Amino acid sequence: MSALPLLKGTLDVLVLKALAWSTMHGFELTRWLADRSGSTIEFEEAAVYQSLYRLEAKGLIDAEWGTSERGRRARYYSLTAAGRAHYRKESGLWREYARVVGSILDSPSQG
């Protein structure tokens, strides 16, 4: 089975979830997301970096330079207080959305 496409609007909340777990650099974050999905969802590194830039511009995450586990210079991202609150709100909305869609899909068909 090929990887599932990432649904529009999901990447930012997934990035916030990853950063709620731990401070990470972009490549590490992409790997974390792929691991958590069992490589079922395709996470393009460029899209993850675009999400990081968007979230930083909104003040939901902070970035600072550090050294990666391989000794390379990397930007490490972490949640701000606003980012943590935004993550809680958005994850609740996604859970409710998934519940409702699941309910519709599980309802008996007519006809």
Secondary structure, 3 states (H helix, E strand, C coil): CCCECCCCCCHHHHHHHHHHHCCEEHHHHHHHHHHHCCCCECCCHHHHHHHHHHHHHCCCEEEEEEECCCCCEEEEEEECHHHHHHHHHHHHHHHHHHHHHHHHHHCCCCC
